[in-house]
Amino acid sequence: MACPAAFPLTDYAHKVAAALARLSAVLPVAEKLRACSLEARSLHRRVLRSFLERGAPPTRAEMAASDSLLRELEGTGLVLFDATGGELSGAYPFTTEQREHKIIVSAVELHAMCALDALAVAPMFKLSTQVVSKCRATGDLISLNMTGLTITAGTADTNADLTAGVHVGIAWGAASCGVCCADSLCTEMIFLRDAEVARKWLAVGDQREIFGLSDAVDFAAQFFTPMTAD
């Protein structure tokens, strides 16, 4: 999909809408989920709920009666399996991999595939989370508390002032045909410490885009919340 034109900084809604269209072209999760059977969608919600409540997906043994539904979900790319193909390793926005983006929900620790995914969990499930990550450019701690769409600097962060201007960066060029989004574009959807760091990161390569934190939350919520709709 062609890179969208640069939008004025004040045209946030237009910018988010363009980014939504672009990400949906790479990873059409809502479209694929709508095409699934009711039983497969129910299983998908069960997988997401398992990640949320215990930090891990159901085991293959726990889903033994659902093999055909698992194959249906796997065919859509909505769930991912480990290298052996035996156990689930991810379901957007969650992963069993120890990635840099950690989410804490009621003392349960889990990992998100990317920065945008980490911001999506609170609005998806209408709950409170703590997002703990790092600035990809500087390595500085990013700590954010969220309740639904509302976000504040993490109270446990001794450098809370650093989180006030957090941005999300996306290197769209990382998307690759034949490589699942979790292993390509997701690895380049990142947190950046502040506006200055974000602008420097933006200037380094082509097909890069940055979002202020409120726009990134809006983007994440609009992309992911259809996955939890009835």
C-alpha positions as CSV (number, residue, x, y, z in Angstrom):
1,M,0.0,0.0,0.0
2,A,1.4,3.4,-0.9
3,C,2.7,5.6,1.9
4,P,0.1,8.2,2.9
5,A,0.9,11.8,2.4
6,A,2.1,13.8,5.4
7,F,-0.8,15.5,7.2
8,P,-0.8,18.8,9.1
9,L,-0.1,18.2,12.8
10,T,-3.6,19.5,13.6
11,D,-5.3,17.0,11.4
12,Y,-5.1,14.2,14.0
13,A,-8.3,12.4,13.0
14,H,-7.2,12.2,9.4
15,K,-3.8,11.0,10.3
16,V,-5.2,8.2,12.5
17,A,-7.7,7.2,9.9
18,A,-5.0,6.9,7.3
19,A,-2.8,4.8,9.6
20,L,-5.8,2.6,10.4
21,A,-6.3,1.9,6.8
22,R,-2.7,1.2,6.2
23,L,-2.3,-1.2,9.1
24,S,-5.6,-3.0,8.2
25,A,-4.2,-3.6,4.7
26,V,-1.2,-5.3,6.3
27,L,-3.1,-7.1,9.1
28,P,-6.8,-7.2,8.5
29,V,-7.7,-8.7,11.9
30,A,-11.2,-7.4,12.2
31,E,-12.1,-8.5,8.7
32,K,-10.6,-12.0,9.2
33,L,-12.4,-12.4,12.5
34,R,-15.8,-11.5,11.0
35,A,-15.2,-14.2,8.4
36,C,-14.7,-16.8,11.1
37,S,-17.5,-19.1,12.4
38,L,-19.2,-18.2,15.6
39,E,-17.5,-21.1,17.3
40,A,-14.0,-20.0,16.2
41,R,-14.7,-16.4,17.4
42,S,-15.8,-17.8,20.7
43,L,-12.5,-19.8,21.0
44,H,-10.6,-16.7,20.0
45,R,-12.1,-14.7,22.9
46,R,-11.2,-17.6,25.2
47,V,-7.6,-17.4,24.1
48,L,-7.4,-13.7,24.6
49,R,-9.1,-14.1,28.0
50,S,-6.5,-16.7,29.0
51,F,-3.7,-14.4,28.2
52,L,-5.3,-11.7,30.2
53,E,-6.1,-13.7,33.3
54,R,-3.0,-15.9,33.5
55,G,-0.4,-14.4,31.2
56,A,-0.5,-17.4,28.8
57,P,-2.7,-19.0,26.2
58,P,-4.6,-22.2,26.8
59,T,-2.5,-25.3,26.2
60,R,-3.2,-27.7,23.3
61,A,-4.5,-30.2,25.8
62,E,-7.0,-27.7,27.2
63,M,-8.3,-27.1,23.7
64,A,-8.2,-30.7,22.6
65,A,-11.8,-30.6,21.6
66,S,-11.3,-27.5,19.4
67,D,-8.6,-28.7,16.9
68,S,-10.7,-27.8,13.9
69,L,-11.5,-24.4,15.3
70,L,-7.8,-23.8,16.0
71,R,-7.0,-24.7,12.4
72,E,-9.6,-22.2,11.3
73,L,-8.1,-19.4,13.5
74,E,-4.5,-20.4,12.4
75,G,-5.5,-20.0,8.8
76,T,-6.6,-16.4,9.4
77,G,-3.3,-15.5,11.1
78,L,-5.2,-14.4,14.2
79,V,-3.3,-16.9,16.4
80,L,0.3,-18.0,16.1
81,F,1.9,-21.3,17.1
82,D,5.4,-22.0,18.4
83,A,8.2,-23.5,16.2
84,T,6.9,-27.0,16.8
85,G,3.4,-26.1,15.8
86,G,2.1,-27.7,19.0
87,E,1.3,-24.8,21.3
88,L,-0.1,-21.3,20.9
89,S,2.6,-18.6,21.1
90,G,0.5,-15.5,20.4
91,A,-2.8,-13.9,19.6
92,Y,-2.8,-10.3,18.7
93,P,-2.1,-8.2,20.8
94,F,-0.5,-10.8,23.1
95,T,2.6,-13.0,22.8
96,T,4.5,-15.5,24.9
97,E,7.8,-14.1,23.6
98,Q,9.7,-11.9,26.1
99,R,9.5,-8.8,24.1
100,E,10.3,-5.3,25.4
101,H,6.6,-4.3,25.9
102,K,5.2,-5.7,29.2
103,I,1.7,-5.2,30.4
104,I,0.7,-5.7,34.0
105,V,-3.0,-6.5,34.7
106,S,-4.0,-7.2,38.3
107,A,-0.5,-8.5,39.1
108,V,-0.5,-10.7,36.0
109,E,2.5,-9.9,33.7
110,L,2.2,-10.5,30.0
111,H,3.9,-9.3,26.8
112,A,2.6,-7.4,23.8
113,M,3.8,-7.9,20.3
114,C,4.5,-4.1,19.8
115,A,4.0,-0.7,21.4
116,L,0.6,-0.2,19.8
117,D,-0.5,-3.6,21.0
118,A,0.5,-2.7,24.6
119,L,-1.6,0.5,24.5
120,A,-4.6,-1.5,23.1
121,V,-5.2,-3.8,26.1
122,A,-6.9,-1.3,28.5
123,P,-9.4,0.0,26.0
124,M,-10.0,-3.5,24.5
125,F,-11.1,-5.0,27.8
126,K,-12.2,-1.8,29.6
127,L,-9.8,-2.3,32.5
128,S,-6.7,-0.8,34.1
129,T,-3.2,-1.8,33.0
130,Q,0.4,-0.7,33.6
131,V,2.5,-0.6,30.4
132,V,6.3,-1.0,31.0
133,S,8.6,-0.7,28.1
134,K,11.6,1.3,26.9
135,C,12.5,3.9,24.4
136,R,13.9,2.1,21.4
137,A,16.3,5.0,20.6
138,T,17.6,5.8,24.1
139,G,16.8,2.8,26.2
140,D,15.0,5.0,28.8
141,L,12.2,3.4,30.8
142,I,8.6,4.0,29.6
143,S,6.0,3.4,32.4
144,L,2.4,4.3,31.8
145,N,-0.8,3.6,33.7
146,M,-4.0,3.2,31.7
147,T,-7.7,2.9,32.5
148,G,-9.6,2.4,29.3
149,L,-8.6,5.2,27.0
150,T,-7.1,7.3,29.8
151,I,-3.4,7.3,30.3
152,T,-1.0,8.8,32.9
153,A,2.7,8.5,33.7
154,G,3.4,5.4,35.8
155,T,3.6,6.2,39.5
156,A,6.4,3.7,40.0
157,D,8.6,5.5,37.5
158,T,11.2,7.7,39.2
159,N,11.6,9.5,35.8
160,A,7.9,10.2,35.4
161,D,8.7,13.5,33.6
162,L,10.2,11.4,30.8
163,T,6.9,9.8,30.0
164,A,4.9,13.0,29.5
165,G,5.9,13.4,25.9
166,V,6.1,9.7,24.9
167,H,5.5,9.0,21.2
168,V,4.9,5.8,19.2
169,G,6.9,5.3,16.1
170,I,6.1,3.0,13.2
171,A,8.5,2.0,10.5
172,W,6.0,0.9,7.8
173,G,8.8,-0.4,5.6
174,A,9.3,-3.3,8.0
175,A,6.2,-5.0,6.7
176,S,7.3,-7.9,4.5
177,C,5.4,-10.2,2.2
178,G,5.6,-13.8,3.3
179,V,6.6,-12.8,6.8
180,C,3.8,-12.6,9.5
181,C,3.2,-9.2,10.9
182,A,4.3,-10.3,14.4
183,D,7.8,-11.0,13.1
184,S,8.1,-8.0,10.7
185,L,6.1,-4.8,11.2
186,C,5.3,-5.4,14.9
187,T,9.1,-5.4,15.7
188,E,9.2,-1.8,14.4
189,M,6.2,-0.3,16.2
190,I,8.0,1.2,19.1
191,F,8.0,3.7,22.0
192,L,10.1,6.8,21.8
193,R,10.9,8.9,24.9
194,D,9.8,12.4,23.8
195,A,9.0,14.6,20.8
196,E,12.7,15.5,20.2
197,V,13.8,11.9,20.2
198,A,10.8,11.0,18.0
199,R,11.6,13.7,15.4
200,K,15.2,12.5,15.2
201,W,14.1,8.9,14.8
202,L,11.6,10.0,12.1
203,A,14.4,11.7,10.1
204,V,16.6,8.7,9.9
205,G,14.6,6.5,7.4
206,D,11.9,6.4,4.9
207,Q,8.3,5.3,5.5
208,R,8.4,6.2,9.2
209,E,5.6,7.9,11.1
210,I,5.2,9.1,14.7
211,F,2.2,9.6,16.9
212,G,1.7,11.5,20.1
213,L,0.5,9.3,23.0
214,S,-3.1,10.3,22.8
215,D,-3.3,9.6,19.1
216,A,-1.5,6.3,19.5
217,V,-4.0,5.2,22.1
218,D,-6.9,6.3,19.8
219,F,-5.2,4.4,16.9
220,A,-4.7,1.2,19.0
221,A,-8.3,1.3,20.4
222,Q,-9.9,1.7,17.0
223,F,-7.8,-1.1,15.5
224,F,-8.2,-3.7,18.3
225,T,-11.5,-3.2,20.1
226,P,-13.5,-4.8,17.2
227,M,-11.8,-8.0,18.1
228,T,-13.6,-8.1,21.5
229,A,-17.0,-7.0,20.1
230,D,-19.9,-9.6,20.4
